[in-house]
Amino acid sequence: MIKVTIYKEHNDFVRITTDGHANFDEYGRDIVCSGVSSLVINTINSIDRLTDTTLNVESNDDEGYINCIINNPGHDSNLLMKSLVLGLEGIRDSYSKKYLQIIIREV
């Protein structure tokens, strides 16, 4: 199962972590894992390239681990993160909660 944890401070998104693999299908054919990875990586790249927000990112592909700290969140990074949540919820609702867990925490 992929576990995505999104951290908010007041109304700002300040961190996202992913951990694990969906195990929906065999490696290379797992569309749930591919979809989640694409959404998360695209969101991180979009925040980095399209906003004034700075990020600290670490990852481990073998473990399906990403930790992204959003240092100075603003309107644009928050909008991109809302879009990420919308996409992740769509995957979860289409393929079952047994493959993807989304946790939103207030810090």
Backbone torsions as a table, in degrees:
resi	resn	phi	psi	omega
1	MET	NA	140.8	173.1
2	ILE	-91.1	130.5	176.8
3	LYS	-113.0	118.4	177.2
4	VAL	-110.9	122.1	177.7
5	THR	-115.3	126.6	-179.4
6	ILE	-116.9	127.5	-176.7
7	TYR	-106.6	134.3	178.0
8	LYS	-122.5	142.9	173.1
9	GLU	-122.1	111.0	-170.6
10	HIS	61.3	-116.4	179.1
11	ASN	-106.4	8.7	-177.3
12	ASP	-103.1	138.1	172.5
13	PHE	-79.9	125.5	-174.1
14	VAL	-119.5	-11.5	-178.7
15	ARG	-166.4	148.7	171.3
16	ILE	-137.7	137.0	173.3
17	THR	-128.8	144.6	171.4
18	THR	-126.4	147.6	179.5
19	ASP	-152.7	133.4	173.9
20	GLY	100.0	179.2	179.1
21	HIS	-126.6	148.1	-175.9
22	ALA	-68.6	-38.0	-174.6
23	ASN	59.1	33.6	174.6
24	PHE	-72.0	-35.7	-179.3
25	ASP	-150.7	178.1	-179.0
26	GLU	-66.9	158.4	-179.3
27	TYR	-53.7	134.1	-178.7
28	GLY	90.6	-13.5	179.5
29	ARG	-124.8	5.0	-175.1
30	ASP	-82.5	97.6	-175.8
31	ILE	-71.6	-25.4	176.5
32	VAL	-68.8	-48.2	178.9
33	CYS	-62.2	-42.9	179.0
34	SER	-62.7	-42.9	179.9
35	GLY	-64.5	-45.7	179.7
36	VAL	-64.4	-46.3	179.9
37	SER	-59.7	-44.6	-179.8
38	SER	-61.6	-45.7	179.9
39	LEU	-62.9	-47.0	-176.8
40	VAL	-65.8	-48.7	-178.7
41	ILE	-64.6	-41.4	178.5
42	ASN	-64.1	-39.2	178.5
43	THR	-64.1	-45.8	179.0
44	ILE	-61.0	-46.5	179.0
45	ASN	-63.2	-39.1	179.7
46	SER	-65.7	-43.9	177.5
47	ILE	-61.3	-43.0	-178.4
48	ASP	-64.2	-42.9	-172.0
49	ARG	-94.5	-23.9	-172.8
50	LEU	-109.1	-3.9	-178.8
51	THR	-129.0	172.8	175.8
52	ASP	-88.3	4.8	-178.2
53	THR	-74.2	140.2	174.8
54	THR	-103.1	148.8	-175.6
55	LEU	-128.9	151.7	166.1
56	ASN	-119.4	119.9	-175.2
57	VAL	-126.6	134.9	170.3
58	GLU	-133.6	149.0	-177.6
59	SER	-152.0	161.5	174.2
60	ASN	-143.2	103.9	-175.6
61	ASP	-60.4	-39.2	-177.9
62	ASP	-61.3	-35.2	-178.5
63	GLU	-95.0	-4.7	-176.7
64	GLY	68.5	31.1	-173.3
65	TYR	-103.2	130.5	171.2
66	ILE	-137.4	135.6	172.9
67	ASN	-129.2	117.3	-178.1
68	CYS	-125.4	117.5	176.4
69	ILE	-99.1	126.9	179.9
70	ILE	-97.1	105.0	-169.6
71	ASN	-72.4	-43.4	-177.1
72	ASN	-133.3	72.7	-175.5
73	PRO	-62.6	151.1	177.7
74	GLY	-149.5	-171.8	-176.6
75	HIS	-53.6	-49.2	-174.8
76	ASP	-66.7	-44.3	179.2
77	SER	-66.4	-36.5	177.3
78	ASN	-64.3	-40.1	178.2
79	LEU	-63.6	-43.1	177.9
80	LEU	-64.6	-37.5	177.6
81	MET	-68.8	-36.8	175.1
82	LYS	-61.7	-39.4	177.3
83	SER	-64.6	-39.8	176.1
84	LEU	-59.5	-47.9	180.0
85	VAL	-59.0	-43.9	178.3
86	LEU	-58.2	-46.1	178.9
87	GLY	-65.1	-43.0	178.6
88	LEU	-63.3	-41.8	177.8
89	GLU	-62.5	-36.0	176.7
90	GLY	-63.1	-43.3	177.2
91	ILE	-64.2	-47.4	-179.7
92	ARG	-58.8	-44.1	-178.0
93	ASP	-70.3	-27.4	179.6
94	SER	-82.4	-32.2	-171.1
95	TYR	-117.4	-3.0	174.9
96	SER	102.1	146.3	178.0
97	LYS	-69.7	-11.4	-179.7
98	LYS	-75.7	-14.0	179.4
99	TYR	-104.4	-24.4	-175.5
100	LEU	-144.6	124.1	175.3
101	GLN	-114.1	130.2	178.3
102	ILE	-115.6	123.7	179.3
103	ILE	-120.9	128.5	174.8
104	ILE	-114.7	121.1	-175.9
105	ARG	-117.9	138.1	172.5
106	GLU	-90.7	128.7	179.8
107	VAL	-113.0	NA	NA
